[in-house]
Amino acid sequence: MSLSDEIKTARKQVVTDGYEMSVGEIINLYKENELIIDPVFQRLFRWDDERKTRFIESIILGIPIPPIFVFQNENGVWELIDGLQRISTILQLTGDLKGERADELGPLVLNGTRFLPSLDGKKWSDSKHNAKDGIGQALQIEIKRARVRVEILKSESDTSAKFELFQRLNTGGSSLTPQEVRNSITVSLNPKFYKWLVEHSENRHFVKTTGQTTVSLDAQAGVELALRFFAFRAVPYTAGLDVHEYLDDAVIKMAQNQNYKMQEEGSIFNDTFKYIDEALGTSAFKRWDGKRFSGKFLMSVFEVIATGVSKNIVEIKSLKEEKRSDFIKTAAKNLWSDEKFTRYSGAGVRGTTRLSRLLPLAETFLKP
C-alpha cells in the first residue's frame, strides 16, 4: 500500500467535529450526565490548588482556554478524553464535581496571584448571600460565559482512534504513566475487563512475589505487570514492536474480544502466582548469584518464569506441592546459567529484543 493510500485509510478511521461552547453549557452537560468523566479517569485529577488557581485566573483575565477533547458514543453522550484537569477544576470550583474524588477534595479555595492577589481565600459561594469569601455573582457569570473549544471524536470512528487520541494528548508533558493512559481507555472499552484486570493485580501472591511498593502501586505498575502476563498468553508479540505499543494493542484486542476466557485465564493467573509464591516468596523474579536470590525485581525474570509456569500450568499443577516448589525454584536458579537468557536479559538489551528472544524460551524452560 502506498503512503497516500495509507493516509486515506487512516483518515477514514477518525471522524471528528467541533465547536465553541460556554463554560456554563459544559457544566450543565456534566450535571445532566451528557458529559461523562469516568471515576477511574477522575482519580487522575492531580492539579494542586496553585495550578487550579492559575487556570481560574486565566479564565477571569480572558486568556483563551485550550480545547477539550471528547468521544461521542452511540447515544450522543460525550466521554471526556482530554481536559480532565481543566474541567475538573471548574467543576470543583462551582461545587458540581461528583464522586469520591469530589468528597476527598472538598470546595476549591483559591490562592492569591501576582495579578489578582485579592483572590486569596475566595471560593464560589452562593451568589444570593453575597458571602465575604465568595467571588461574587458578577464574576461567577463571567466565568460561566467564558468560551472553550470542544473537539468531538464521533462514534463512527474506529474504536482504537479513541485510545490513540487520548494517548497522544496525554503522553507528552503529562504526568500520566503509560498504564494510567491505558487504564483510562480500557475502562471505557470494557469496564468489566478493566475491573477483572485490577482485581488480579491485587492478588496477594502476585503482590508479594512482584514486591510492589506503595509508589509502584500508585503508578499502576501492578496493573501493567498483570496486563503483561495476560497479553503474553493471548496476543503473540510482534518482533520489533515497541513494548508499550504492543501492550496498547493487546489490551484493546482482549477488552474487545467477547470470546476472551476471563474466568479460565484468571484461574491460571491465580495458580501461577500461588505456586511461584510457595516456591520463592519474595525472592521470586530476582537475581540468583549462585548462593542466594537478591536485588530488585527483574522484568526479564518475570517474563520467563511467570509466562513459563502459566504455559505449563496443567503439568506443574499435577506435581506434589514439595516437588512442584523444588521444580520452580531450581528453574529460577538454572535460568542464570542459560546462555540465551543471560545474553538477552542484560541492562543494555532493548525491551523489543528481550521479548522476542525470551518469550519463546519461557514455555520450554519451565516444562516439567
C-alpha positions in Angstrom: 0.0 0.0 0.0 1.4 3.4 -1.0 1.8 6.3 1.5 -1.2 8.2 0.0 -3.4 5.1 0.4 -2.3 4.6 4.0 -3.2 8.2 4.7 -6.6 7.8 3.2 -7.3 4.6 5.1 -6.1 6.2 8.4 -8.3 9.3 7.9 -11.4 7.2 7.4 -10.8 5.8 10.9 -11.2 9.2 12.5 -14.5 11.2 12.2 -14.4 14.5 14.1 -16.5 17.6 14.7 -16.0 20.6 16.9 -17.4 24.0 18.0 -17.2 26.5 20.8 -19.3 26.3 24.0 -19.6 28.4 27.1 -18.2 27.0 30.4 -21.7 27.2 31.8 -23.0 24.9 29.0 -20.3 22.4 29.7 -21.2 22.4 33.4 -24.8 21.8 32.6 -23.9 18.9 30.3 -22.0 17.3 33.1 -24.8 17.9 35.6 -27.3 16.2 33.2 -24.9 13.3 32.6 -24.4 14.2 29.0 -20.7 14.7 29.6 -19.2 11.8 31.5 -15.9 11.7 33.4 -15.3 8.1 34.3 -14.5 7.5 38.0 -11.2 5.8 37.0 -10.3 8.7 34.9 -11.4 11.2 37.6 -8.8 9.7 40.0 -6.1 11.2 37.7 -7.2 14.7 38.7 -3.9 15.9 40.3 -3.5 19.6 40.0 -2.6 21.3 43.2 -4.5 24.5 44.4 -1.9 26.7 42.9 -2.3 25.3 39.4 -6.1 25.3 39.7 -6.0 29.0 40.8 -3.8 29.9 37.8 -6.2 28.3 35.5 -9.2 30.1 37.0 -7.2 33.3 36.8 -6.7 32.7 33.1 -10.4 32.4 32.6 -11.1 35.6 34.6 -8.4 37.5 32.6 -9.8 36.4 29.3 -6.8 34.2 28.3 -8.1 31.6 25.7 -8.7 28.1 27.2 -7.1 25.2 25.3 -9.7 22.9 23.6 -11.0 19.9 25.4 -11.5 16.6 23.5 -14.5 14.3 23.9 -15.7 11.0 22.4 -19.3 10.9 21.4 -20.8 7.5 21.9 -23.7 6.0 20.1 -26.2 7.6 22.5 -24.8 11.1 21.8 -23.3 11.2 25.3 -19.8 12.8 25.5 -16.9 11.0 27.3 -14.1 13.2 28.3 -10.8 12.2 26.6 -8.6 15.2 27.3 -9.2 18.3 29.5 -9.6 16.4 32.8 -7.6 18.9 34.9 -9.3 22.0 33.5 -12.9 20.7 33.5 -12.5 19.1 37.0 -11.0 22.4 38.3 -14.1 24.3 37.1 -16.5 21.7 38.5 -14.7 21.7 41.9 -14.8 25.5 42.0 -18.6 25.6 41.2 -19.3 22.7 43.6 -20.6 20.4 40.8 -17.9 17.8 40.8 -19.3 14.4 41.6 -18.0 11.2 43.0 -15.4 10.1 45.6 -12.8 12.5 44.3 -15.1 15.4 45.0 -15.6 14.3 48.6 -11.8 13.9 49.0 -11.1 17.4 47.7 -13.9 19.4 49.1 -14.6 23.0 47.9 -11.9 24.8 46.0 -10.5 27.8 47.9 -8.4 30.0 45.5 -5.0 31.4 46.2 -3.8 35.0 45.6 -1.8 35.5 42.4 0.6 38.1 41.1 -2.1 39.8 39.1 -5.1 39.1 41.4 -3.8 38.9 45.0 -7.3 39.5 46.3 -8.3 36.0 45.1 -6.7 34.6 48.2 -9.2 32.7 50.3 -12.0 33.2 47.8 -14.4 30.5 46.7 -17.6 30.1 44.6 -20.1 30.5 47.5 -23.9 31.1 47.0 -24.2 34.3 45.0 -27.5 35.1 46.6 -25.9 35.5 50.0 -23.0 37.6 48.8 -20.6 35.9 51.2 -17.4 37.8 52.1 -15.3 34.9 51.0 -17.2 34.5 47.7 -16.0 35.7 44.3 -19.4 37.4 43.7 -22.2 36.9 41.2 -20.7 39.1 38.5 -17.5 37.1 38.4 -19.5 33.8 38.5 -21.5 34.8 35.4 -18.3 36.0 33.7 -16.6 32.6 34.3 -19.7 30.7 33.1 -19.8 32.8 29.9 -16.1 32.1 29.0 -15.8 30.1 25.8 -14.0 26.9 25.2 -13.5 24.9 22.0 -14.8 21.3 22.1 -13.3 18.8 19.7 -15.5 15.8 19.2 -14.4 12.3 18.1 -17.6 10.8 16.7 -18.8 7.3 17.4 -18.3 6.3 13.7 -14.6 6.5 14.3 -12.6 3.3 14.7 -12.5 2.1 18.3 -8.8 2.4 18.5 -8.9 6.0 17.5 -10.2 7.0 20.9 -7.2 5.2 22.5 -4.8 6.8 20.1 -6.1 10.3 20.6 -6.1 10.0 24.4 -2.6 8.6 24.3 -1.1 11.3 22.0 -2.7 14.0 24.1 -1.6 12.6 27.4 1.9 11.2 27.0 3.8 14.4 26.1 4.5 16.7 29.0 1.9 14.9 31.1 2.4 13.2 34.5 0.4 10.1 33.5 2.2 6.8 33.2 1.6 4.7 30.1 -0.5 2.3 32.2 -2.7 5.1 33.5 -3.4 6.2 30.0 -4.2 2.5 29.1 -6.5 2.2 32.2 -8.5 5.3 31.2 -9.3 4.0 27.8 -9.7 0.3 28.8 -12.4 1.2 31.3 -14.4 2.9 28.5 -14.0 0.0 26.2 -14.9 -2.7 28.6 -15.4 -1.8 32.3 -15.8 -5.5 33.3 -12.5 -6.4 31.7 -10.8 -3.4 33.5 -12.2 -4.4 36.9 -11.1 -8.0 36.3 -7.6 -6.9 35.4 -7.3 -4.7 38.5 -8.7 -7.4 40.8 -6.0 -9.8 39.6 -3.3 -7.2 40.1 -4.3 -7.1 43.8 -3.9 -10.9 44.2 -1.9 -11.4 47.4 0.5 -13.9 45.9 1.1 -11.6 42.9 1.7 -8.6 45.0 4.1 -10.5 47.3 6.2 -12.1 44.6 6.5 -8.9 42.5 7.5 -6.9 45.6 5.4 -3.9 44.7 6.0 -0.7 46.7 3.4 2.0 47.5 4.9 4.2 44.8 4.7 1.4 42.2 1.1 0.6 43.2 0.2 4.3 42.8 1.7 4.3 39.4 -0.3 1.3 38.4 2.8 -0.8 37.9 1.0 -3.9 39.2 -1.8 -3.5 36.7 0.8 -3.2 33.9 2.5 -6.4 35.1 -0.8 -8.3 35.3 -1.6 -7.0 31.8 1.8 -8.2 30.5 1.1 -11.7 31.9 -2.3 -11.9 30.2 -1.0 -10.3 27.0 1.9 -12.7 26.6 -0.6 -15.6 26.7 -3.3 -14.1 24.5 -1.6 -11.9 21.9 1.6 -13.0 20.1 4.4 -10.5 20.4 5.4 -9.0 17.1 9.2 -8.7 16.9 10.3 -5.1 16.7 7.2 -3.6 18.1 7.7 -1.1 20.9 6.7 -2.8 24.2 4.1 -0.1 25.1 2.7 -0.2 21.6 2.4 -3.9 22.0 0.6 -3.6 25.3 -1.7 -0.9 23.9 -2.7 -3.2 21.0 -3.0 -6.2 23.3 -5.3 -4.5 25.8 -7.7 -3.3 23.1 -7.8 -6.8 21.5 -8.5 -8.5 24.8 -11.0 -5.9 26.0 -13.0 -6.1 22.8 -12.8 -9.9 22.4 -16.2 -11.3 23.6 -14.7 -14.8 23.4 -11.8 -14.0 25.7 -11.9 -16.5 28.6 -11.5 -14.3 31.6 -12.6 -16.9 34.1 -10.2 -19.5 32.7 -7.3 -17.1 32.3 -7.9 -15.7 35.8 -7.7 -19.1 37.3 -4.4 -19.8 35.5 -3.1 -16.4 36.8 -4.1 -17.3 40.4 -2.5 -20.8 40.3 0.7 -19.4 38.6 1.5 -16.9 41.3 0.3 -19.2 44.1 2.8 -21.8 43.1 5.6 -19.2 42.5 4.9 -17.8 45.9 5.1 -21.2 47.5 8.4 -21.9 45.8 10.2 -18.5 46.1 8.1 -16.0 48.1 9.6 -12.5 48.0 12.7 -14.0 46.2 10.8 -14.5 43.0 11.9 -12.6 40.0 15.3 -11.6 41.5 18.9 -12.4 40.6 20.5 -15.7 41.6 24.1 -15.2 42.4 25.0 -18.8 42.9 24.2 -18.7 46.7 21.0 -16.7 47.1 18.4 -14.6 45.4 18.9 -10.9 45.9 18.5 -7.4 44.5 15.5 -5.8 42.9 12.6 -7.1 40.8 13.7 -8.0 37.3 11.3 -7.8 34.4 13.2 -10.4 32.3 12.9 -13.0 35.1 9.2 -12.2 35.5 8.6 -12.6 31.8 10.3 -16.0 31.6 9.2 -17.6 35.0 5.6 -16.3 35.1 4.9 -17.0 31.5 6.7 -20.4 31.6 4.8 -21.6 34.7 1.5 -20.5 33.2 2.2 -22.2 29.8 2.8 -25.5 31.7 0.3 -25.0 34.4 -1.5 -28.3 33.9 1.7 -30.4 34.3 3.0 -28.2 37.1 -0.3 -28.4 39.0 -0.2 -32.2 38.8 3.1 -32.3 40.8 3.0 -32.8 44.5 3.5 -29.5 46.4 7.0 -30.1 47.6 8.2 -31.4 44.2 6.4 -28.5 42.5 8.1 -25.9 44.6 11.5 -27.6 44.1 11.0 -27.6 40.4 10.1 -23.9 40.1 13.0 -22.9 42.5 15.5 -25.0 40.5 14.3 -23.5 37.3 14.7 -20.0 38.7 18.3 -20.8 39.7 19.2 -22.5 36.4 17.8 -19.6 34.4 21.0 -17.7 35.3 23.1 -20.4 33.6 21.2 -20.3 30.4 23.2 -18.7 27.6 20.2 -17.2 25.8 18.7 -15.7 29.0 22.0 -14.1 30.2 22.6 -12.8 26.7 19.3 -11.1 26.2 18.4 -10.0 29.8 21.1 -7.5 30.4 20.6 -3.8 31.1 21.7 -2.8 27.7 19.3 -5.0 25.8 16.2 -3.3 24.3 12.8 -4.4 25.5 11.8 -5.3 22.0 14.8 -7.6 21.6 14.4 -9.1 25.0 10.8 -10.0 24.5 11.3 -11.5 21.0 14.2 -13.7 22.3 13.0 -14.7 25.8 9.2 -15.3 25.4 9.8 -18.3 23.2 12.2 -19.6 25.8 9.7 -19.5 28.6 7.5 -22.4 27.7 10.3 -24.9 27.1 12.4 -23.8 30.1 9.6 -24.3 32.6 8.4 -27.7 31.1 8.5 -30.4 33.8 
